[in-house]
Each structure stands twice: as C-alpha cells, then as structure tokens.
Amino acid sequence: MGKIALAVVVAFVLLPPSSSVWAQGRFPLKHEEVKDPSAPLVRLGTRAIFPQPEKPAGLKVLPKDISGRPSYYVAGVGGREVPLVLYGSKTPKLFVDVRGDGDLSDQKPYQTAPAWRGLFLSAQSSTVYGPIAIDVPSNGQTAQAKFKVQLLDMGGDAHYLQLFPAEMLTGQAKLGGKSYHLGIVDGNLNGRYDDVLSLSPEPTGDWLGIDLDGDGKFDERMFESGEVIPLPRIMQVNDTYYSVNVEPDGSAISFEKTEPKLGTLDIGLPDAALTLLSDTGLHRLADSEGKWQLPAGRYATWELTLNRNDQKRARWAMQSVSNTGKLKDFEVREGETVALKAGPPLTLKTDVQQAGSNVSVGLSLVGQAGEEYAPGVERNGQSVSAPTLRILNESGKVLASGSFQYG
C-alpha cells in the first residue's frame, strides 16, 4: 500500500466527544461494481504490475489470430501467479489466464471501458478491463477473486497495469441512533472480505470505509479523518471498544461490545505524535508524556512526529520517513510496558550515490530507536529552507556547495 500502501492516525477511529456512542448489531451489505479506480477506498486495494521481458513459464499457448508484439505480466491474485498478455494497438487487447492452464488459444479479449486518472496522477483518460473473476484457494475451499485491470500509458512504449477490486460492499449501520454509510473492499484480492490487518511481512488485508461526517463520500484524507482504514478486529470509540466482524462472503458486518486486554507503550518522548497500524485498529496518539495504554497486539509505526517549542514559543515539527527502526514492528503485551526510546539525540546519516561524474548526497536524521526523519522541518506549520551542504578537503578548502532539495 503499497506506502501499501502503505499515512496510515487515533485508536482505530476516535470520534469527537460529541459523537454518538456506537451501538451493537448485525447489518446487511450488498455488492456494487467499482467503476472509479481513483476512489479513496478502492485506491488502497490497488497494486501495480510491470511488464517482464520473457514469456511467463506457466504460459504455454498464446491467443489465436492476434497480431502485434505481446507484453507479458504476472499478477499475484489470491495466492495464484496469474499470467496476463497485452497486445498494443489503437485498442490494446488484454488476455488473462483465468483457468490457470496456460492456454489462451480460445480466449476472447476482455471488454474495455473508459476511466479517469485523478488525484495522484494528472487527469487524463485511461483504459479499464473487466471485471475479471478467478477461482482462488480459501481455507481449504474455493473463493472467487474479482478485479479489474487499468492500463496506464506513460507515453511512447512505456506503460504498466494496475489491478483494483471490481466490487465494493456497501451498507448502512445504525450506531448510537445515527446511520452511517459503510464500504468494504477486498484489499488483498483473495475473494474474501473478512481479512483484518496483518503486519507480516508487509501490511495487508481488507479496507473499511465509514462516512463519519455524512457528506456522502469517504474522505480523501483517509487516515487523518478516520473514514478510510484497514479492517480491524476491534475498534475504540471514546472509552468503549467494539469487535468488528465481516462475513467472509461479504453478506453482513457486525459490531459487538468487547473489553480488550491492555498494555503500555513508552517511547520516552514528550510532545510526540504517533500513527500506529494494528489489527486492534488505527491509532493516532498524542498529547502525553510519550506513554500510552493500548490493546494487546502487534503494532507498526506508520509515522512519528517530533514537536518542540522554542523560547519564542514557535512550534517546530519534524516527521519520520518510511524506516521507523525498532518501531516498525513491536508487540504490546497484556499488563506489560514495552519501552522503545525514540527521538533525540539525533544522528546525521548521509547516502552518497555516484552516476558517472555526477554525485548525489541524501540526508536523513536517525533517532534512538533507529527511526529516520526527513531533514525538512516545519516552523509554525510552514516549511523552513532546506539544509545546505559544503564539501571540504583536508585543509578546509570548500570543494563544492549547494542545497538539499525536498522530494
């Protein structure tokens, strides 16, 4: 998330104190076809696949009566390695080995429909194929993974494919006397809708959307708003925890009150803010002395922010990058405290790369837990100038100088 992913910010979803208390109950869900691959909830279940130079080993027979040069892809779907073949022309044709026998000789190309690339990519049209259904193994039985394929043309002969869920579960849950619109997607494309967040080896699972503010959509800010989150096994609202259970076939979702066992995380860093991923929910932690009680379970830090006030009361902030060191994967145990000291003193870390006569120098700062921070700093919410660099020889003469660039 591919970043799953993968900011992925409040214990699962912390609603404002004025929000209604969530109720218990079982609520039906229905299947709806996904037409917009850029929708926030769908986008998190999207993965890119790139062409490979050789024909996949499992692909035996190519489609008949198709001219042109084929491009080969392999997609991981529900534990299966699925070959795809794309023939480029004014109307590119896509073939998928859905049977898994390596024989595409009698297959028809998948139908296409226009789609739009938005948000992270400039708004321009693309091509979408599907829906495509593939039988995949599921707990000793067979499930059907449904997905679509988007062709992204980067100009010239450069292109790649994106797989995204073909369906979304939708429904209404009446919680605390208020009705909320829900959405769930099969984020790992295994034909099931009950996969709570797993952190090993990389974050994976299904995705849950909740329209908390009632504006009819899932917020683009995703994790900041709490409206788009990894599917958890439990969630906290104010001082109450609820279990979350989705039927494997996506027919219904249930919420039930529960009392999780708690442990303590201590990073020894006052005035810090943490964003954690866990199957106990999405947690945004702040406003403490760097010590919090959490449900027992495994956690991964998605983001850590260092905050400091100077003598003039200016607010300074620095954010971690993807490498969060010992905070990347840790366990909180019932009745115990896990101490993972983070933050200052910080150590300067450089990364030097040379390509011909050009040399580039990268810069990061490393905290006590091995977590890395980008050198960019904010003062009162505004970015300050990027750091400068001077290279000196042994006698102190400046050989080169310049400034780092963000991004």
C-alpha positions as CSV (number, residue, x, y, z in Angstrom):
1,M,0.0,0.0,0.0
2,G,1.6,-0.2,-1.4
3,K,3.1,3.4,1.3
4,I,0.5,-0.4,0.9
5,A,0.4,1.3,0.8
6,L,1.0,1.8,2.9
7,A,-0.4,7.5,6.5
8,V,-1.7,5.0,7.8
9,V,-3.9,8.5,13.0
10,V,-6.4,7.9,16.9
11,A,-7.1,4.5,18.2
12,F,-8.9,2.8,15.3
13,V,-11.3,5.7,14.9
14,L,-11.6,8.2,17.7
15,L,-14.7,10.2,17.1
16,P,-15.1,13.7,18.7
17,P,-16.5,13.6,22.2
18,S,-19.8,15.0,20.8
19,S,-20.3,12.0,18.5
20,S,-22.9,9.4,19.3
21,V,-21.9,6.2,21.1
22,W,-21.7,3.2,18.7
23,A,-24.3,0.5,19.2
24,Q,-24.2,-3.2,18.6
25,G,-25.8,-5.1,15.8
26,R,-25.6,-7.0,12.6
27,F,-26.0,-5.0,9.4
28,P,-26.5,-6.4,5.8
29,L,-24.1,-5.5,3.0
30,K,-24.6,-5.6,-0.8
31,H,-22.1,-5.9,-3.7
32,E,-21.7,-3.0,-6.0
33,E,-19.5,-2.8,-9.1
34,V,-16.5,-0.4,-8.8
35,K,-16.2,2.0,-11.7
36,D,-13.8,4.6,-10.3
37,P,-10.3,3.2,-9.6
38,S,-9.3,6.5,-8.0
39,A,-11.9,6.4,-5.2
40,P,-10.1,6.6,-1.8
41,L,-11.3,3.2,-0.5
42,V,-10.6,1.4,-3.8
43,R,-7.2,3.0,-4.3
44,L,-5.9,1.3,-1.2
45,G,-6.6,-2.1,-2.8
46,T,-4.8,-1.2,-6.0
47,R,-1.4,-2.8,-6.9
48,A,0.8,-2.0,-9.9
49,I,2.4,-4.7,-12.1
50,F,5.0,-4.0,-14.7
51,P,5.9,-5.8,-18.0
52,Q,8.6,-8.5,-18.0
53,P,10.9,-9.3,-20.9
54,E,10.2,-13.0,-21.2
55,K,7.0,-15.1,-21.5
56,P,5.9,-16.4,-18.1
57,A,7.0,-20.0,-17.5
58,G,3.4,-21.2,-17.0
59,L,2.1,-19.6,-20.2
60,K,2.0,-22.3,-22.9
61,V,-0.2,-21.2,-25.8
62,L,-0.9,-17.6,-26.9
63,P,-4.2,-16.3,-28.3
64,K,-5.0,-17.2,-31.9
65,D,-5.4,-14.7,-34.7
66,I,-3.9,-11.8,-32.7
67,S,-1.2,-9.7,-34.4
68,G,1.4,-7.4,-32.8
69,R,4.0,-7.7,-30.2
70,P,2.8,-9.1,-26.8
71,S,3.7,-7.6,-23.4
72,Y,3.8,-10.1,-20.6
73,Y,2.8,-9.6,-16.9
74,V,2.3,-11.8,-13.9
75,A,-0.1,-10.8,-11.1
76,G,-0.4,-12.3,-7.7
77,V,-4.1,-12.9,-7.0
78,G,-5.3,-14.9,-4.0
79,G,-2.1,-17.0,-3.8
80,R,-2.0,-17.7,-7.6
81,E,0.5,-16.4,-10.1
82,V,-1.7,-15.3,-13.0
83,P,-0.2,-14.5,-16.4
84,L,-1.6,-11.6,-18.4
85,V,-0.8,-10.8,-22.1
86,L,-1.4,-7.3,-23.6
87,Y,-1.3,-6.7,-27.3
88,G,-0.7,-3.0,-28.0
89,S,-2.5,-1.1,-30.8
90,K,-5.0,1.7,-31.1
91,T,-7.3,-0.5,-28.9
92,P,-5.0,-2.7,-26.8
93,K,-6.3,-6.2,-26.2
94,L,-5.9,-7.9,-22.8
95,F,-5.9,-11.7,-22.2
96,V,-5.8,-13.3,-18.7
97,D,-5.1,-16.9,-17.8
98,V,-8.1,-17.3,-15.6
99,R,-8.2,-21.1,-15.8
100,G,-4.6,-21.4,-14.8
101,D,-3.8,-24.0,-17.6
102,G,-1.5,-21.7,-19.6
103,D,-3.7,-22.0,-22.7
104,L,-5.1,-18.7,-24.1
105,S,-5.8,-20.1,-27.6
106,D,-9.6,-20.0,-27.2
107,Q,-9.9,-16.9,-25.1
108,K,-11.6,-13.6,-26.1
109,P,-10.0,-10.3,-25.1
110,Y,-11.6,-8.5,-22.2
111,Q,-14.0,-5.7,-22.8
112,T,-12.8,-2.2,-22.1
113,A,-14.4,0.9,-20.6
114,P,-13.0,4.4,-20.2
115,A,-11.7,5.6,-16.8
116,W,-10.1,8.7,-15.5
117,R,-6.8,9.1,-13.7
118,G,-7.1,11.6,-10.9
119,L,-5.7,12.8,-7.6
120,F,-2.1,11.5,-7.7
121,L,-1.9,11.4,-11.4
122,S,-2.8,14.2,-13.9
123,A,-6.4,13.9,-15.0
124,Q,-6.4,12.0,-18.3
125,S,-8.3,9.1,-19.7
126,S,-7.1,5.5,-19.5
127,T,-8.5,2.1,-20.3
128,V,-10.0,-0.4,-17.9
129,Y,-10.6,-4.1,-18.5
130,G,-13.0,-6.4,-16.7
131,P,-14.5,-7.4,-14.3
132,I,-12.3,-10.5,-14.2
133,A,-13.1,-13.4,-12.0
134,I,-10.6,-16.0,-10.9
135,D,-11.1,-19.0,-8.6
136,V,-8.6,-19.0,-5.8
137,P,-7.9,-21.3,-2.7
138,S,-9.5,-20.1,0.5
139,N,-9.2,-22.0,3.8
140,G,-9.5,-25.4,2.1
141,Q,-12.3,-24.3,-0.2
142,T,-12.5,-22.1,-3.3
143,A,-13.4,-18.4,-3.4
144,Q,-13.7,-16.1,-6.4
145,A,-11.5,-13.1,-6.6
146,K,-12.9,-10.3,-8.7
147,F,-10.8,-7.5,-10.1
148,K,-10.4,-5.0,-12.9
149,V,-7.2,-4.0,-14.8
150,Q,-6.3,-0.5,-15.7
151,L,-3.9,0.2,-18.5
152,L,-1.8,3.3,-17.7
153,D,0.0,4.7,-20.8
154,M,3.0,6.7,-19.8
155,G,3.8,7.8,-23.4
156,G,5.8,6.1,-26.1
157,D,6.1,2.4,-25.4
158,A,6.1,2.9,-21.6
159,H,3.1,1.5,-19.8
160,Y,2.1,-0.6,-16.9
161,L,-1.1,-2.2,-15.4
162,Q,-2.9,-1.6,-12.2
163,L,-5.2,-4.2,-10.6
164,F,-8.0,-3.0,-8.4
165,P,-11.1,-4.6,-6.7
166,A,-14.0,-5.0,-9.1
167,E,-16.6,-4.8,-6.3
168,M,-17.3,-2.9,-3.1
169,L,-19.5,-3.9,-0.3
170,T,-21.9,-1.2,0.8
171,G,-24.5,-0.8,3.6
172,Q,-25.8,1.3,6.4
173,A,-25.1,0.7,10.1
174,K,-27.2,2.4,12.7
175,L,-24.8,3.2,15.5
176,G,-25.8,5.2,18.6
177,G,-29.1,6.3,16.9
178,K,-27.3,7.6,13.8
179,S,-27.0,5.9,10.4
180,Y,-23.5,5.6,8.8
181,H,-22.7,4.6,5.2
182,L,-20.2,1.8,5.1
183,G,-17.9,0.4,2.4
184,I,-15.5,-2.6,2.3
185,V,-13.2,-3.7,-0.4
186,D,-11.3,-7.0,-0.9
187,G,-7.9,-5.3,-0.5
188,N,-5.7,-8.4,-0.9
189,L,-7.8,-9.8,-3.8
190,N,-8.3,-13.3,-2.3
191,G,-12.1,-13.5,-2.7
192,R,-12.9,-12.8,1.0
193,Y,-14.0,-9.7,2.9
194,D,-13.0,-10.6,6.4
195,D,-9.2,-10.2,6.4
196,V,-8.2,-7.9,9.2
197,L,-4.9,-6.1,9.0
198,S,-1.8,-8.3,9.1
199,L,1.6,-6.7,9.5
200,S,3.8,-9.5,8.5
201,P,5.8,-9.4,6.3
202,E,4.1,-6.2,4.9
203,P,0.8,-4.7,5.8
204,T,-2.1,-6.5,4.0
205,G,-5.8,-7.1,4.5
206,D,-9.1,-5.6,3.5
207,W,-10.2,-2.0,3.8
208,L,-13.2,-0.4,5.6
209,G,-14.8,3.0,4.8
210,I,-17.1,4.9,7.2
211,D,-18.8,8.2,6.2
212,L,-18.5,9.8,9.6
213,D,-19.4,13.3,8.6
214,G,-22.4,12.3,6.5
215,D,-21.2,14.1,3.3
216,G,-21.9,11.1,1.1
217,K,-18.3,10.1,0.5
218,F,-15.2,8.7,2.2
219,D,-12.8,11.5,3.0
220,E,-9.7,11.8,0.7
221,R,-7.6,12.5,3.8
222,M,-8.2,8.9,4.6
223,F,-6.3,8.2,7.8
224,E,-6.4,11.7,9.1
225,S,-10.2,11.7,9.0
226,G,-10.6,8.1,10.1
227,E,-13.0,7.5,7.3
228,V,-10.8,5.0,5.4
229,I,-8.9,2.5,7.5
230,P,-7.5,-1.1,7.5
231,L,-10.2,-3.6,8.5
232,P,-9.6,-4.2,12.3
233,R,-10.8,-6.9,14.6
234,I,-11.7,-4.3,17.3
235,M,-12.2,-0.6,17.3
236,Q,-12.4,2.1,20.0
237,V,-14.8,4.9,20.2
238,N,-14.3,7.3,23.2
239,D,-13.9,4.8,26.1
240,T,-15.7,1.9,24.6
241,Y,-14.3,-0.9,22.4
242,Y,-16.2,-2.9,19.8
243,S,-15.4,-6.1,17.9
244,V,-15.8,-5.8,14.1
245,N,-16.8,-9.0,12.2
246,V,-17.4,-9.3,8.5
247,E,-18.9,-12.4,6.9
248,P,-16.3,-14.0,4.5
249,D,-18.8,-13.6,1.6
250,G,-19.5,-10.0,2.5
251,S,-23.1,-10.5,3.3
252,A,-23.1,-8.7,6.6
253,I,-20.9,-6.8,9.2
254,S,-21.4,-7.0,13.0
255,F,-20.3,-4.7,15.9
256,E,-20.3,-6.1,19.4
257,K,-19.0,-4.5,22.7
258,T,-15.8,-6.0,24.0
259,E,-13.2,-5.4,26.7
260,P,-9.7,-5.9,25.3
261,K,-6.6,-6.6,27.5
262,L,-4.4,-3.6,27.7
263,G,-0.6,-3.0,27.8
264,T,1.5,0.1,27.7
265,L,3.8,1.7,25.0
266,D,6.5,4.1,26.3
267,I,8.7,5.9,23.8
268,G,10.1,8.4,26.3
269,L,9.4,11.3,24.1
270,P,7.1,14.1,25.4
271,D,5.0,16.0,23.0
272,A,5.4,13.5,20.2
273,A,2.6,12.3,17.9
274,L,2.4,8.7,16.6
275,T,0.4,6.9,14.0
276,L,0.2,3.2,14.5
277,L,-1.2,0.3,12.5
278,S,-2.6,-2.8,14.2
279,D,-5.4,-5.3,13.9
280,T,-6.7,-3.5,17.0
281,G,-7.3,-0.5,14.8
282,L,-5.7,2.6,13.5
283,H,-4.2,4.6,16.4
284,R,-3.3,8.3,16.4
285,L,-1.5,9.1,19.7
286,A,-0.6,12.5,21.0
287,D,-0.9,14.8,24.0
288,S,1.0,12.8,26.6
289,E,4.5,12.3,28.0
290,G,5.2,9.7,25.3
291,K,3.3,6.9,27.1
292,W,0.0,5.3,26.1
293,Q,-2.2,2.3,27.0
294,L,-3.1,0.2,24.0
295,P,-4.9,-3.1,23.4
296,A,-2.5,-6.1,23.5
297,G,-1.3,-7.0,20.0
298,R,1.3,-6.3,17.3
299,Y,1.9,-2.8,16.1
300,A,3.8,-0.9,13.3
301,T,4.5,2.8,13.4
302,W,3.4,4.5,10.2
303,E,4.5,8.0,11.2
304,L,6.2,9.7,14.1
305,T,6.3,13.5,14.5
306,L,8.7,15.3,16.8
307,N,7.4,18.5,18.2
308,R,9.2,21.2,20.2
309,N,8.5,24.8,21.3
310,D,11.4,27.3,21.3
311,Q,11.9,30.2,23.7
312,K,9.9,32.4,21.5
313,R,7.0,29.9,21.6
314,A,7.5,29.0,17.9
315,R,6.3,25.4,17.2
316,W,8.8,23.2,15.4
317,A,8.0,19.8,13.9
318,M,9.9,17.0,12.1
319,Q,8.4,13.9,10.6
320,S,9.7,10.4,10.2
321,V,10.2,8.6,6.9
322,S,9.2,5.0,6.0
323,N,12.1,3.5,8.0
324,T,10.8,3.6,11.6
325,G,13.5,1.3,13.0
326,K,12.5,-0.7,16.1
327,L,9.1,1.0,15.9
328,K,8.3,-0.7,12.6
329,D,7.2,-4.0,14.3
330,F,6.7,-4.4,18.0
331,E,4.3,-6.1,20.4
332,V,2.3,-4.7,23.3
333,R,1.6,-7.4,25.9
334,E,-1.2,-7.6,28.4
335,G,-0.3,-5.8,31.7
336,E,3.3,-5.0,30.5
337,T,5.2,-2.0,29.3
338,V,7.2,-2.1,26.1
339,A,9.8,0.7,26.2
340,L,11.2,1.8,22.8
341,K,13.1,5.0,23.4
342,A,12.9,7.3,20.3
343,G,13.8,10.8,19.2
344,P,16.8,12.9,20.3
345,P,19.7,12.8,20.4
346,L,19.6,12.5,16.6
347,T,22.4,11.2,14.4
348,L,23.1,12.6,10.9
349,K,23.0,9.9,8.2
350,T,24.1,10.5,4.6
351,D,23.6,8.5,1.4
352,V,26.1,9.1,-1.4
353,Q,25.5,7.8,-4.9
354,Q,27.6,8.4,-8.0
355,A,26.5,8.1,-11.6
356,G,29.4,9.0,-14.0
357,S,30.7,12.4,-13.0
358,N,27.6,13.3,-11.0
359,V,27.4,12.7,-7.3
360,S,24.2,13.0,-5.3
361,V,24.1,13.2,-1.5
362,G,21.0,12.3,0.5
363,L,20.4,13.3,4.1
364,S,18.4,11.9,7.0
365,L,18.4,12.1,10.8
366,V,18.3,9.0,12.9
367,G,16.7,8.7,16.4
368,Q,17.3,6.4,19.3
369,A,15.1,3.6,18.0
370,G,16.8,3.7,14.6
371,E,13.9,5.7,13.2
372,E,14.7,8.1,10.4
373,Y,13.5,11.6,9.9
374,A,13.4,13.7,6.8
375,P,15.7,16.8,7.2
376,G,12.8,19.1,6.3
377,V,11.5,21.0,9.4
378,E,8.3,23.0,9.9
379,R,8.1,26.1,11.9
380,N,4.5,27.1,13.0
381,G,3.2,24.9,10.2
382,Q,5.5,26.4,7.5
383,S,8.4,24.6,5.8
384,V,11.8,26.2,6.5
385,S,14.5,26.3,3.9
386,A,16.2,23.1,3.0
387,P,19.6,22.4,4.6
388,T,22.8,23.4,2.8
389,L,25.8,21.4,2.1
390,R,29.6,22.1,1.8
391,I,32.3,19.6,0.9
392,L,35.7,20.4,2.3
393,N,39.1,18.9,1.7
394,E,41.6,18.1,4.4
395,S,42.8,21.7,4.7
396,G,39.3,23.1,5.0
397,K,39.0,24.4,1.4
398,V,35.4,24.3,0.0
399,L,35.4,21.9,-2.9
400,A,31.6,22.1,-3.6
401,S,28.5,23.5,-2.0
402,G,24.8,23.5,-2.6
403,S,21.4,23.0,-1.0
404,F,19.3,19.9,-0.5
405,Q,16.0,19.6,-2.3
406,Y,12.7,18.4,-0.9
407,G,11.1,15.4,-2.6
